[in-house]
Amino acid sequence: MIKESAIYQQTKKGRTINLRTTTQAEPCHRQIYDALGVNYGPIGKIKLIIDNKKSVVPTRPP
């Protein structure tokens, strides 16, 4: 099993900072991932900054 850790932090400017990281798969799970052709290595650290003031929903012109 690959475990994921996520931290979410709100900033004073109205943004959300999302920090994520994963661990190595356990040996018993690596056999399953190999059979499925899934990469079981850690993805490293990912930092995502979301501006909560901007809409992510696409809009259509009237």
C-alpha positions in Angstrom: 0.0 0.0 0.0 1.2 3.5 -0.8 0.4 6.0 1.8 -0.2 9.7 1.1 0.1 12.6 3.4 -1.6 15.9 2.7 -1.5 19.3 4.5 -3.8 22.1 3.6 -3.0 25.7 4.8 -5.1 28.8 4.3 -3.1 32.1 3.7 -4.0 35.6 4.7 -4.3 36.5 1.0 -7.1 33.9 0.5 -5.1 31.2 -1.1 -4.9 27.5 -0.1 -1.5 25.8 0.0 -1.7 22.0 -0.5 1.4 20.0 0.3 1.4 16.3 -0.6 3.9 13.4 -0.4 3.8 9.6 -0.7 5.7 6.7 0.7 7.2 3.6 -0.9 4.9 0.6 -1.4 5.3 -2.3 0.9 7.0 -5.4 -0.6 3.8 -7.5 -0.5 1.9 -4.8 -2.5 4.7 -4.3 -5.0 3.9 -7.7 -6.6 0.3 -6.6 -7.1 1.4 -3.2 -8.6 3.9 -5.0 -10.9 1.2 -7.4 -12.1 -1.1 -4.4 -12.9 1.7 -2.4 -14.5 1.4 0.4 -11.9 4.4 2.5 -10.7 4.7 2.1 -7.0 7.5 4.6 -6.4 7.0 7.7 -4.4 5.8 10.7 -6.3 7.9 13.1 -4.3 6.7 16.3 -2.8 4.0 18.3 -4.6 3.1 21.9 -3.7 -0.1 23.3 -5.1 -1.3 26.9 -4.5 -5.0 27.6 -5.2 -6.3 31.1 -5.5 -9.7 30.9 -3.8 -10.7 34.3 -5.2 -10.8 33.0 -8.8 -13.5 30.7 -10.0 -12.3 27.4 -11.5 -15.8 26.8 -13.0 -15.8 27.6 -16.7 -18.3 30.3 -17.7 -20.2 30.8 -20.9 -20.8 34.2 -22.4 -24.4 35.4 -22.0 
